[in-house]
Amino acid sequence: MLPHTRAMVAATAYAFITGRKVAGLHDHSTGRDVRIAAESRGDQVQGIDGDRSAKFGGTLPEIYDAGERAHVSFEIDGTKAQGYDRASSGFYTAQVSGQRVQLYDHDESVWFTFSVQDMETTIDAPAGTEANH
């Protein structure tokens, strides 16, 4: 699974599971912030990957990544998401805990951690501070 696909999956999983808007991610594997936003309503999600200028979204059980021109399946169960990335032909599992998403990429057999900056935290953060870092 490509790094930007992992970020998209993490943002989408967080938006679906928590019902909160994603305003950005911090990818702990690369040590960098990812410009990505996502919002869910019911069984639909819409988002944009600012780093790639690519939209993504759709209705469960699949979302479409316009940048890769590929679908990613999503199955939500409580605080977990799992599915299949058609672009890489790989499976993933994601766990949301607080403002973190841990994603297991089955092809690489590696866990990836993302810290989420959501809209509520961004709005509530005192001026001059960075939330969730």
Backbone hydrogen bonds in HBPLUS format (Angstrom, degrees):
<---DONOR---> <-ACCEPTOR-->    atom                        ^
c    i                          cat <-CA-CA->   ^        H-A-AA   ^      H-
h    n   atom  resd res      DA  || num        DHA   H-A  angle D-A-AA Bond
n    s   type  num  typ     dist DA aas  dist angle  dist       angle   num
A0005-THR N   A0002-LEU O   2.99 MM   3  5.20 126.2  2.28 103.9 118.6     1
A0006-ARG N   A0002-LEU O   3.00 MM   4  6.39 154.7  2.07 156.8 164.6     2
A0007-ALA N   A0003-PRO O   3.07 MM   4  6.38 156.7  2.13 148.3 154.0     3
A0008-MET N   A0004-HIS O   3.01 MM   4  6.19 154.8  2.08 139.2 145.9     4
A0009-VAL N   A0005-THR O   2.87 MM   4  6.09 160.0  1.91 151.8 157.0     5
A0010-ALA N   A0006-ARG O   2.88 MM   4  6.10 158.5  1.93 148.9 155.1     6
A0011-ALA N   A0007-ALA O   2.94 MM   4  6.14 165.1  1.96 151.8 155.4     7
A0012-THR N   A0008-MET O   2.92 MM   4  6.04 160.8  1.96 147.9 153.8     8
A0013-ALA N   A0009-VAL O   2.82 MM   4  5.93 165.2  1.85 152.3 156.7     9
A0014-TYR N   A0010-ALA O   3.00 MM   4  6.13 164.7  2.03 148.4 152.6    10
A0015-ALA N   A0011-ALA O   2.99 MM   4  6.16 165.3  2.01 148.4 152.5    11
A0016-PHE N   A0012-THR O   2.95 MM   4  6.15 167.1  1.97 155.8 158.8    12
A0017-ILE N   A0013-ALA O   2.89 MM   4  5.93 171.1  1.90 155.2 158.3    13
A0018-THR N   A0014-TYR O   2.92 MM   4  5.79 167.1  1.94 152.3 156.2    14
A0019-GLY N   A0015-ALA O   2.91 MM   4  5.16 138.3  2.09 127.8 138.9    15
A0119-MET N   A0021-LYS O   2.92 MM  98  5.50 151.7  2.00 144.3 150.7    16
A0022-VAL N   A0038-ALA O   2.80 MM  16  4.96 163.5  1.83 151.9 156.4    17
A0038-ALA N   A0022-VAL O   3.19 MM  16  4.96 147.8  2.30 120.2 126.4    18
A0023-ALA N   A0117-GLN O   2.64 MM  94  5.40 161.0  1.68 157.6 162.3    19
A0117-GLN N   A0024-GLY O   2.89 MM  93  5.06 173.1  1.89 147.0 144.6    20
A0025-LEU N   A0034-VAL O   3.23 MM   9  5.11 164.6  2.25 145.1 148.3    21
A0034-VAL N   A0025-LEU O   2.75 MM   9  5.11 167.5  1.76 145.3 148.6    22
A0026-HIS N   A0115-SER O   2.81 MM  89  5.03 144.0  1.94 144.3 152.4    23
A0115-SER N   A0026-HIS O   2.99 MM  89  5.03 155.8  2.05 139.9 145.8    24
A0027-ASP N   A0032-ARG O   2.91 MM   5  5.59 161.3  1.94 166.4 161.4    25
A0031-GLY N   A0027-ASP O   2.76 MM   4  5.67 133.5  1.97 145.6 160.8    26
A0028-HIS N   A0113-THR O   3.01 MM  85  5.60 161.2  2.04 160.9 165.5    27
A0050-GLY N   A0035-ARG O   2.66 MM  15  4.94 126.8  1.94 134.9 149.7    28
A0037-ALA N   A0048-ILE O   2.97 MM  11  5.45 155.7  2.03 152.1 159.9    29
A0048-ILE N   A0037-ALA O   2.95 MM  11  5.45 148.8  2.05 140.7 149.0    30
A0039-GLU N   A0046-GLN O   2.91 MM   7  5.58 149.9  2.00 157.8 167.7    31
A0046-GLN N   A0039-GLU O   2.93 MM   7  5.58 153.5  2.00 155.4 163.9    32
A0041-ARG N   A0044-GLN O   2.84 MM   3  5.34 157.3  1.90 148.5 154.9    33
A0044-GLN N   A0041-ARG O   3.04 MM   3  5.34 159.7  2.08 123.7 129.7    34
A0060-LEU N   A0043-ASP O   2.75 MM  17  5.41 163.6  1.77 161.8 167.4    35
A0045-VAL N   A0058-GLY O   2.92 MM  13  5.60 154.8  1.99 158.2 166.5    36
A0058-GLY N   A0045-VAL O   2.92 MM  13  5.60 152.9  1.99 152.4 154.4    37
A0047-GLY N   A0056-PHE O   2.79 MM   9  5.19 139.8  1.95 168.2 158.3    38
A0056-PHE N   A0047-GLY O   2.99 MM   9  5.19 157.6  2.04 132.9 131.9    39
A0049-ASP N   A0054-ALA O   2.77 MM   5  5.23 172.9  1.78 159.8 161.8    40
A0052-ARG N   A0049-ASP O   3.17 MM   3  5.58 135.9  2.37 106.2 116.9    41
A0053-SER N   A0049-ASP O   2.78 MM   4  5.64 118.7  2.16 142.6 160.9    42
A0054-ALA N   A0049-ASP O   3.15 MM   5  5.23 155.8  2.22 137.9 141.6    43
A0066-ALA N   A0055-LYS O   2.99 MM  11  5.61 151.0  2.08 154.6 163.7    44
A0057-GLY N   A0064-TYR O   3.03 MM   7  5.39 147.7  2.14 137.2 147.4    45
A0064-TYR N   A0057-GLY O   2.76 MM   7  5.39 172.5  1.77 141.8 142.6    46
A0062-GLU N   A0059-THR O   3.08 MM   3  5.94 152.7  2.16 135.5 130.4    47
A0074-PHE N   A0061-PRO O   2.65 MM  13  5.02 157.4  1.70 143.0 146.7    48
A0063-ILE N   A0072-VAL O   2.94 MM   9  5.47 159.2  1.98 149.4 155.0    49
A0072-VAL N   A0063-ILE O   2.92 MM   9  5.47 154.6  1.98 152.5 159.6    50
A0065-ASP N   A0070-ALA O   2.86 MM   5  5.49 178.8  1.86 166.0 166.4    51
A0069-ARG N   A0065-ASP O   2.74 MM   4  5.62 125.7  2.04 143.2 160.4    52
A0070-ALA N   A0065-ASP O   3.26 MM   5  5.49 151.2  2.35 139.4 144.9    53
A0086-ARG N   A0071-HIS O   3.10 MM  15  5.77 161.1  2.14 163.2 169.1    54
A0073-SER N   A0084-TYR O   2.88 MM  11  5.15 160.3  1.91 147.7 149.1    55
A0075-GLU N   A0082-GLN O   2.79 MM   7  5.32 133.7  2.01 152.5 166.8    56
A0082-GLN N   A0075-GLU O   3.01 MM   7  5.32 143.5  2.15 136.9 148.3    57
A0077-ASP N   A0080-LYS O   2.86 MM   3  5.24 168.0  1.88 152.2 153.9    58
A0080-LYS N   A0077-ASP O   3.08 MM   3  5.24 160.7  2.12 120.2 125.2    59
A0096-VAL N   A0079-THR O   2.91 MM  17  5.38 170.9  1.92 164.8 167.9    60
A0081-ALA N   A0094-ALA O   2.86 MM  13  5.03 156.6  1.92 143.5 147.4    61
A0094-ALA N   A0081-ALA O   2.70 MM  13  5.03 164.1  1.72 157.4 156.5    62
A0083-GLY N   A0092-TYR O   3.21 MM   9  5.64 157.2  2.26 144.4 144.6    63
A0092-TYR N   A0083-GLY O   3.06 MM   9  5.64 151.7  2.14 143.8 146.0    64
A0085-ASP N   A0090-GLY O   2.75 MM   5  5.29 173.7  1.75 164.7 165.1    65
A0089-SER N   A0085-ASP O   2.79 MM   4  5.53 121.9  2.13 141.8 159.3    66
A0090-GLY N   A0085-ASP O   3.17 MM   5  5.29 142.8  2.32 139.1 144.5    67
A0106-HIS N   A0091-PHE O   3.10 MM  15  5.50 151.3  2.18 142.9 149.2    68
A0093-THR N   A0104-TYR O   3.05 MM  11  5.11 143.9  2.18 136.9 146.8    69
A0104-TYR N   A0093-THR O   2.66 MM  11  5.11 169.3  1.67 163.4 166.9    70
A0095-GLN N   A0102-GLN O   2.82 MM   7  5.24 153.8  1.89 147.8 156.8    71
A0102-GLN N   A0095-GLN O   2.91 MM   7  5.24 165.5  1.94 151.7 154.6    72
A0097-SER N   A0100-ARG O   2.93 MM   3  5.37 166.9  1.95 154.6 158.8    73
A0100-ARG N   A0097-SER O   3.04 MM   3  5.37 150.6  2.13 123.7 133.0    74
A0116-VAL N   A0099-GLN O   2.78 MM  17  5.22 167.7  1.80 155.4 155.4    75
A0101-VAL N   A0114-PHE O   2.84 MM  13  5.16 158.0  1.89 151.2 157.8    76
A0114-PHE N   A0101-VAL O   2.85 MM  13  5.16 154.3  1.92 150.8 159.1    77
A0103-LEU N   A0112-PHE O   2.72 MM   9  5.08 168.3  1.73 157.1 160.3    78
A0112-PHE N   A0103-LEU O   2.70 MM   9  5.08 149.9  1.79 144.5 155.2    79
A0105-ASP N   A0110-VAL O   3.00 MM   5  5.66 163.4  2.03 167.9 163.3    80
A0109-SER N   A0105-ASP O   2.78 MM   4  5.73 126.3  2.07 146.0 162.8    81
A0122-THR N   A0118-ASP O   3.01 MM   4  6.23 160.9  2.05 155.0 161.1    82
A0123-ILE N   A0119-MET O   2.94 MM   4  6.08 159.3  1.98 149.8 154.6    83
A0124-ASP N   A0120-GLU O   2.96 MM   4  6.06 155.1  2.02 143.9 151.1    84
A0125-ALA N   A0121-THR O   2.92 MM   4  5.84 126.1  2.22 144.0 155.1    85
A0129-THR N   A0126-PRO O   3.23 MM   3  5.90 143.0  2.38 144.4 141.7    86
